[in-house]
Amino acid sequence: MIDMTMDNVDVVVVGAGFGGLRALHALRQQGKKVQVIEASNDVGGVWYHNGYPGARCDVESYDYSYSFSEELEQEWVWSERYATQPEILRYINHVVERFDLRKHIRFQCALERAEYDTKAALWRVHCSDGTQWSTRFLIMAVGQLSTPKSPSYPGLDKYSGQLIYSAQWPKEPVDYTNKRVAIIGTGSSGMQMTPIIAQKAAHLTVFQRTPNYSVPASNAPISAEEDRRVKANYRQRREQAWNSPTGLGFKPGKQSALEVSPEERAQVYEAAWHRLGFGFALTYFDILLNKKANDTAAEFIRNKIASVIEKPELRAKLVPYDHAFAARRPSVDSGYFQAFNRENVELADLRESPILEFTAEGIRTNAKDHKFDIIIFATGFDAFTGSLLKPEILGRNALSLKEKWAAGPVTQLGIGTSGFPNLFVLVGPGSPSLLSNVMVSIEEQSDWLANMIDHVDRLGVKEVEVTEEAERAWVAHVNARAHETLYLTANSYYNGAEVAGKPRVFMPYSGGVRGYRRLLNKCATNGYEGFELRDKPLSLNGQAVNEGAKLTSVGTLDSPLSSVVA
Ligand code: NAP
């Protein structure tokens, strides 16, 4: 029975970051009644929260922006090749106002529970502020890196200084001038903030567990001439991005790194080093496919990093050695390694001297008693599934998503999962997501979902549900593609290693955005193959109702992935 206190809408979208806003726009274009719910006070998702010093995008601004409106493309002026977080947030707000999206968003409204009403084929959505919605479709646009980790240490509660999480950076200014500051973590966030904080802090200590590869951003202001040139050919630039494997516009080199002379390779790497950012990984087609080819790139980068670090003992610690280049997410930095040449910057090697405890004044390792005014956790996220599994999502027969994905996420095309009709995930696990320019993935999937919803509405379809057969096949395909690469050779958030006890499965789709788009299109052309479209809810069809997660689990890294997928 429909609860009359619930507002009825066609679609509830969870999250008002780049993904949720793009889905909202696409669905509004189809005339759907859409409610976006957002836990924060404003739009922007990760770009709202990650306001740490030095935060900027490591995808070029022209590519990390919406392509759905040529007017928007032409009128917005980016000031730098890699936009800073404040500039990106201004852009998001501009889009929201320009397309009148704000009125569809409810803020400070976190999804707490969503239950599928099997008889009515409706999702009942319950939020933290007491609001409830009844909706046909539920789209989770909660981001892949939006649940920050909060490592626990003995004595953490005793620390009397300021404790900050990079992914929940305070809205009021943080004054680190002449302060003793610690950064824990050397992923992209830690690497971006280090050189900026180093300029003003009295002393900065960077706690490193794993040395990370990084390629220089070669950031620069965008001149009026460059802006004019890009905008004159923006469509071609977009086409190039859509048709590249990563959505960044870089085509993989046609040659193997191993088939050219060392001299030629050095020249090619040198040129890529100075301009390509992430594109460096595609200089030769096999850098991410073949360890020997990867070694040539890794060695080049190691030498580059070593060449800018003055102190030999720091060189030995900062140069990455224990994983293949780009098997974990590398960074694109602006002066990270050079910051360690400053007298006020210190490296604390956690492999050598782990943190024993927090004290009232700072951090104690077995090497030193550190005293800090500010400690910053740049320790990353519970990636891919953290935010999807935080609310209670109950599908058919009250099957919970947590239970269904206990051995790792199982999806068809990264978009839906059986047992959860009319629930869709934007840029979810099983889609190119974090292995792509996420903006391309967001747009690809938002349009596809809006078209699908429009299509099924026209047909009078009540329920759209992934078949178990389709999701098994997709998981097998995702795993097979991952096996072609070096991604499985490292522990990373791609495969659940970032959170103790998390299922060790490879989550993003490594087949590239172009290949993925073809699969999406093929799925739609074949009548949304892999999804069952029902004109009556399954429970009213007189058929047996799916009892829930009967799936063989997705692969673990301890077992050959392809053999455990039924
Ligand atoms: P991250 O890449 O996951 O890095 C977290 C860092 O914290 C790692 O160095 C990790 O060490 C360390 N760490 C985690 N737990 C720790 C613990 N208990 N004790 C000590 N060290 C610990 O997180 P992130 O730097 O926030 O970046 C996450 C992702 O966000 C990036 O990969 C990127 O996709 C995205 N990002 C993008 C941009 C952009 O410009 N677009 C900017 C920033 C971030 P281990 O490596 O040993 O685990």
Boltz pocket constraint, residues with backbone or C-beta under 6 A from the ligand:
constraints:
  - pocket:
      binder: B
      contacts: [[A, 56], [A, 57], [A, 58], [A, 59], [A, 145], [A, 151], [A, 166], [A, 184], [A, 185], [A, 186], [A, 187], [A, 188], [A, 189], [A, 190], [A, 191], [A, 192], [A, 207], [A, 208], [A, 209], [A, 210], [A, 329], [A, 330], [A, 350], [A, 378], [A, 379], [A, 380], [A, 381], [A, 434], [A, 493], [A, 498]]
      max_distance: 6.0
